Amino acid sequence: MSKSSARQSENGHKASDTVRVGESVSTVHTDPAAIDEMAVAASRESTAFEPDGSVAGFRPGRTLPVRVELVRQLRRRRTQLLLGFLVLLPFILWGAFEFGADTSGRRSGGFVDLATASAPNFVVFVLFAAGSFLLPMIVALFFGDTIASEASWSSLKYLLAMPVPRQRLLRQKAIASGLLSVFALALLPAVALLVGVVFYGSGEAVSPTGDAIAFSDSLVAMLFAVVYISVNLLWVAGLAVFLSVSTDAPLGAVGGTVLVAILSQILDQITALGGLRDYLPTHFGFAWSDLIATDIDWANMTRGAFSAITYAAIFGLLAARRFRTKDITS
């Protein structure tokens, strides 16, 4: 066979294959069953929407779990440093008592003697020493940094675009901040109790009025004290959240909350205010000391808890309203 004949034969085969392919394509595009099958496949691949406009399968309640936010907060350096400082603080106070004592061995009397008398008294001293500034600052730090830090990092708008509903975002972050705050408030007396048992022994808890309770009863009293302190600082949490959603500066939210707490404590020292001091959120801040007594008076703690919850509810509602209508640009 000549080369021209072979080339013509090859061209003939290609032409026949092209005709067959064209026929199959034409058959596919003109077959009603094939068209219906392609339409069903396309509808399966298209995105479905709910009546409210959300994507089918989207569940707002599954966005931003508390566990994820807790892990994220625990990985932050400021959280680790703060928790480390709370563990170190009782050892610092013990060192101040031991190495700062008079070389003659005589004690200075008063509150120092009471603080080093037993482990429960050492815990009471630590809570008294930290109650004015450190404990409110801890709560203000966790709650005031919750939204403002996201705004300062320019990540808040991306969280809302994921999308995480605004109220759920605020609630989940507040829950995570609350858990961290309670853990921090319980960590300090727990470490102080351990240090006190090692260096001062498990003796009775003695109050400034002279009442003494057994070590086992003092443990229950300290547990209730931590619970009361957590409830009493709810007003700090509410104010910190309100300032956090009102500003894009975390330092402003935390510092503003601490400033209000200090101002309230200063006003509480002015006896000329009389009964008006009862309405200050810090007036019943140390009412938990009534637990170190044989006959516990619950009146001040009840009033302090009610005052803190009322302030927290007011600030919380203001924060939710402000965040719901806030124009998120950062």
C-alpha positions as CSV (number, residue, x, y, z in Angstrom):
1,M,0.0,0.0,0.0
2,S,1.3,3.4,-0.9
3,K,1.8,6.2,1.6
4,S,-1.0,8.2,0.1
5,S,-3.4,5.3,0.4
6,A,-2.4,4.7,4.1
7,R,-2.9,8.4,4.9
8,Q,-6.4,8.4,3.3
9,S,-7.3,5.3,5.2
10,E,-6.2,6.9,8.5
11,N,-8.1,10.0,7.8
12,G,-11.2,8.0,7.1
13,H,-11.0,6.2,10.4
14,K,-10.6,9.6,12.3
15,A,-13.6,11.0,10.5
16,S,-15.7,8.0,11.4
17,D,-14.6,8.3,15.1
18,T,-15.6,11.9,15.0
19,V,-19.0,11.1,13.7
20,R,-19.5,8.5,16.4
21,V,-18.4,10.9,19.2
22,G,-20.7,13.6,17.7
23,E,-23.5,11.2,17.6
24,S,-23.0,10.1,21.3
25,V,-22.8,13.8,22.4
26,S,-25.9,14.6,20.4
27,T,-27.6,11.6,21.9
28,V,-26.7,12.7,25.4
29,H,-27.9,16.2,25.0
30,T,-31.2,15.2,23.3
31,D,-32.1,12.4,25.6
32,P,-34.7,13.6,28.1
33,A,-33.7,11.1,30.7
34,A,-30.1,12.3,30.6
35,I,-31.2,15.9,30.9
36,D,-33.3,15.1,34.0
37,E,-30.4,13.2,35.5
38,M,-28.0,16.1,35.0
39,A,-30.6,18.5,36.5
40,V,-30.9,16.4,39.6
41,A,-27.1,16.2,40.0
42,A,-26.9,20.0,39.6
43,S,-29.6,20.6,42.2
44,R,-27.8,18.4,44.6
45,E,-24.6,20.4,44.2
46,S,-26.3,23.7,44.6
47,T,-26.5,25.3,48.1
48,A,-29.8,25.1,49.9
49,F,-31.1,27.8,52.2
50,E,-33.5,27.9,55.1
51,P,-36.6,30.2,55.1
52,D,-34.7,32.7,57.3
53,G,-31.9,33.0,54.6
54,S,-29.3,30.8,56.5
55,V,-27.5,28.0,54.8
56,A,-29.1,24.6,55.3
57,G,-27.3,22.7,58.0
58,F,-26.0,25.7,59.8
59,R,-26.5,25.6,63.5
60,P,-25.7,28.8,65.4
61,G,-25.6,26.9,68.7
62,R,-22.6,25.0,67.5
63,T,-20.4,28.0,66.8
64,L,-17.6,29.0,69.1
65,P,-17.8,26.3,71.8
66,V,-16.7,27.3,75.3
67,R,-14.0,24.7,75.2
68,V,-12.4,26.3,72.2
69,E,-12.4,29.7,73.8
70,L,-11.0,28.4,77.0
71,V,-8.1,26.7,75.3
72,R,-7.5,29.8,73.3
73,Q,-7.4,31.9,76.5
74,L,-5.2,29.5,78.4
75,R,-2.7,29.6,75.6
76,R,-2.3,33.4,75.9
77,R,0.8,34.6,77.7
78,R,-1.0,37.0,80.0
79,T,-3.2,34.2,81.3
80,Q,-0.3,32.0,82.0
81,L,1.7,34.8,83.7
82,L,-1.3,35.8,85.9
83,L,-2.0,32.2,87.0
84,G,1.7,31.8,87.7
85,F,1.8,34.9,89.8
86,L,-1.2,33.7,91.9
87,V,0.7,30.5,92.6
88,L,3.8,32.5,93.6
89,L,2.1,35.2,95.7
90,P,1.5,33.1,98.9
91,F,5.2,32.1,98.8
92,I,6.2,35.8,98.5
93,L,4.0,36.7,101.5
94,W,5.4,33.8,103.5
95,G,8.9,35.0,102.7
96,A,8.0,38.5,103.8
97,F,6.8,37.1,107.2
98,E,9.8,34.9,107.7
99,F,12.7,37.0,106.5
100,G,11.2,40.3,107.4
101,A,10.6,39.4,111.1
102,D,12.4,41.0,114.0
103,T,15.8,39.3,114.6
104,S,15.0,39.2,118.4
105,G,12.2,36.8,117.6
106,R,9.5,39.0,119.0
107,R,6.4,39.5,116.9
108,S,5.0,42.8,116.1
109,G,1.5,41.8,117.3
110,G,-1.9,42.4,115.9
111,F,-2.7,41.2,112.4
112,V,0.7,39.7,111.7
113,D,0.4,37.4,114.7
114,L,-3.1,36.4,113.5
115,A,-1.9,35.7,110.0
116,T,0.9,33.3,111.0
117,A,-1.0,31.6,113.7
118,S,-2.3,28.8,111.5
119,A,-3.0,27.8,107.9
120,P,-6.6,29.1,107.9
121,N,-5.5,32.5,109.3
122,F,-2.8,32.7,106.6
123,V,-5.5,32.1,103.9
124,V,-7.6,34.9,105.5
125,F,-4.7,37.3,105.4
126,V,-4.0,36.5,101.8
127,L,-7.6,37.1,100.8
128,F,-7.6,40.4,102.8
129,A,-4.4,41.5,101.2
130,A,-5.6,40.7,97.6
131,G,-9.2,41.7,98.0
132,S,-8.8,45.4,97.6
133,F,-7.0,45.5,94.3
134,L,-5.7,42.2,93.0
135,L,-9.0,40.2,92.9
136,P,-11.0,42.9,91.2
137,M,-8.2,43.4,88.7
138,I,-8.2,39.7,87.8
139,V,-11.9,39.7,87.0
140,A,-11.5,43.0,85.2
141,L,-8.7,41.6,83.1
142,F,-10.5,38.5,82.0
143,F,-13.8,40.2,81.2
144,G,-12.5,43.6,80.0
145,D,-10.2,42.0,77.5
146,T,-12.8,39.6,76.0
147,I,-14.2,41.8,73.2
148,A,-11.9,44.7,73.1
149,S,-8.9,42.5,72.4
150,E,-10.6,41.0,69.3
151,A,-11.4,44.5,68.1
152,S,-7.8,45.7,68.6
153,W,-6.5,42.7,66.7
154,S,-9.1,43.4,63.8
155,S,-10.4,39.8,64.2
156,L,-13.8,40.7,65.6
157,K,-15.4,41.3,62.2
158,Y,-14.1,37.9,61.0
159,L,-15.6,36.1,64.0
160,L,-19.0,37.7,63.2
161,A,-18.6,36.8,59.5
162,M,-17.9,33.1,60.2
163,P,-20.8,33.6,61.1
164,V,-21.1,33.6,64.9
165,P,-24.2,35.4,66.2
166,R,-23.4,38.5,68.2
167,Q,-25.2,37.6,71.3
168,R,-23.7,34.1,71.3
169,L,-20.2,35.5,70.8
170,L,-20.7,37.8,73.8
171,R,-22.2,35.0,75.9
172,Q,-19.5,32.4,75.1
173,K,-16.7,34.8,75.8
174,A,-18.3,35.8,79.1
175,I,-18.7,32.2,80.1
176,A,-15.1,31.4,79.4
177,S,-14.0,34.6,81.2
178,G,-16.2,33.6,84.2
179,L,-14.7,30.1,84.4
180,L,-11.2,31.5,84.3
181,S,-12.0,34.1,86.9
182,V,-13.5,31.5,89.3
183,F,-10.5,29.2,88.7
184,A,-8.1,32.1,89.5
185,L,-10.1,33.1,92.6
186,A,-10.0,29.6,93.9
187,L,-6.4,29.0,93.0
188,L,-5.0,31.7,95.3
189,P,-6.5,30.5,98.6
190,A,-5.8,26.9,97.6
191,V,-2.1,27.6,97.2
192,A,-2.2,29.8,100.3
193,L,-3.8,26.9,102.3
194,L,-1.1,24.5,101.1
195,V,1.7,27.0,102.1
196,G,0.0,27.6,105.4
197,V,-0.3,23.9,106.3
198,V,3.3,23.3,105.5
199,F,4.8,26.3,107.4
200,Y,2.1,27.2,110.0
201,G,0.2,23.9,110.7
202,S,-3.4,23.0,110.5
203,G,-4.6,24.9,113.6
204,E,-7.8,26.7,114.4
205,A,-9.0,29.7,112.5
206,V,-9.1,32.7,114.9
207,S,-11.0,35.9,114.0
208,P,-10.0,39.4,115.2
209,T,-12.9,39.3,117.6
210,G,-11.5,36.2,119.3
211,D,-13.8,33.5,117.9
212,A,-12.1,30.3,117.0
213,I,-13.3,27.5,114.8
214,A,-11.8,24.1,114.1
215,F,-9.7,23.4,111.0
216,S,-12.4,21.3,109.3
217,D,-15.0,24.1,109.8
218,S,-12.5,26.6,108.6
219,L,-12.2,24.7,105.3
220,V,-15.9,25.0,104.8
221,A,-15.8,28.7,105.7
222,M,-13.1,29.3,103.1
223,L,-15.1,27.5,100.5
224,F,-18.1,29.7,101.2
225,A,-15.7,32.7,101.2
226,V,-14.5,31.9,97.7
227,V,-18.1,31.5,96.5
228,Y,-19.1,34.8,98.1
229,I,-16.1,36.7,96.6
230,S,-17.0,35.3,93.2
231,V,-20.6,36.5,93.5
232,N,-19.5,39.8,94.9
233,L,-17.2,40.5,92.0
234,L,-20.0,40.0,89.4
235,W,-20.5,43.7,89.3
236,V,-16.8,44.0,88.2
237,A,-17.5,41.4,85.4
238,G,-20.6,43.2,84.2
239,L,-18.9,46.6,84.1
240,A,-15.8,45.2,82.4
241,V,-17.9,43.6,79.6
242,F,-19.8,46.8,79.1
243,L,-16.6,48.8,78.7
244,S,-15.1,46.0,76.5
245,V,-17.9,46.3,74.0
246,S,-17.8,50.1,74.1
247,T,-14.1,50.5,73.2
248,D,-11.5,48.9,71.0
249,A,-8.8,49.4,73.6
250,P,-8.4,46.5,76.0
251,L,-6.3,48.6,78.4
252,G,-9.1,51.2,78.5
253,A,-11.7,48.6,79.4
254,V,-9.6,46.9,82.1
255,G,-8.2,50.1,83.5
256,G,-11.6,51.8,83.5
257,T,-13.1,48.9,85.5
258,V,-10.2,48.9,88.0
259,L,-10.5,52.7,88.4
260,V,-14.2,52.5,89.2
261,A,-13.4,49.8,91.8
262,I,-10.8,52.0,93.4
263,L,-13.0,55.0,93.4
264,S,-15.8,53.1,95.1
265,Q,-13.4,51.9,97.8
266,I,-12.2,55.5,98.4
267,L,-15.8,56.7,98.7
268,D,-16.6,53.8,101.1
269,Q,-14.0,55.2,103.5
270,I,-15.8,58.6,103.8
271,T,-18.0,58.1,106.8
272,A,-19.8,61.4,106.1
273,L,-21.7,59.6,103.3
274,G,-23.6,57.6,106.0
275,G,-26.1,55.2,104.6
276,L,-25.2,56.1,101.0
277,R,-22.2,53.9,101.3
278,D,-24.4,50.8,101.4
279,Y,-25.2,51.4,97.7
280,L,-21.5,51.3,96.7
281,P,-20.7,48.0,95.0
282,T,-17.6,47.5,97.1
283,H,-19.2,48.3,100.5
284,F,-19.8,44.6,101.3
285,G,-16.6,43.3,99.7
286,F,-15.2,41.9,102.9
287,A,-18.4,40.6,104.4
288,W,-17.1,37.0,103.9
289,S,-15.0,37.6,107.1
290,D,-18.2,37.0,109.1
291,L,-17.7,33.3,108.2
292,I,-14.8,33.1,110.7
293,A,-17.1,33.0,113.7
294,T,-18.9,30.4,115.8
295,D,-22.3,32.2,115.1
296,I,-22.3,33.3,111.5
297,D,-24.2,36.5,110.6
298,W,-25.4,36.2,107.0
299,A,-27.0,39.6,106.8
300,N,-24.1,41.5,105.2
301,M,-23.2,38.7,102.8
302,T,-26.8,38.6,101.7
303,R,-26.9,42.3,101.0
304,G,-23.6,42.2,99.3
305,A,-24.6,39.3,97.0
306,F,-27.9,41.1,96.1
307,S,-26.1,44.4,95.4
308,A,-23.5,42.7,93.2
309,I,-26.1,40.7,91.2
310,T,-28.1,43.9,90.7
311,Y,-25.2,45.9,89.4
312,A,-24.1,42.9,87.2
313,A,-27.5,42.6,85.7
314,I,-27.7,46.3,84.8
315,F,-24.2,46.4,83.3
316,G,-24.8,43.1,81.5
317,L,-28.0,44.3,79.8
318,L,-26.3,47.5,78.8
319,A,-23.4,45.5,77.3
320,A,-25.8,43.2,75.4
321,R,-27.7,46.2,74.0
322,R,-24.6,48.1,73.1
323,F,-23.0,45.1,71.3
324,R,-26.2,44.2,69.4
325,T,-26.3,47.7,67.8
326,K,-22.6,48.4,67.6
327,D,-21.1,49.1,64.2
328,I,-18.3,46.6,63.9
329,T,-15.5,48.1,61.8
330,S,-12.5,46.5,63.3
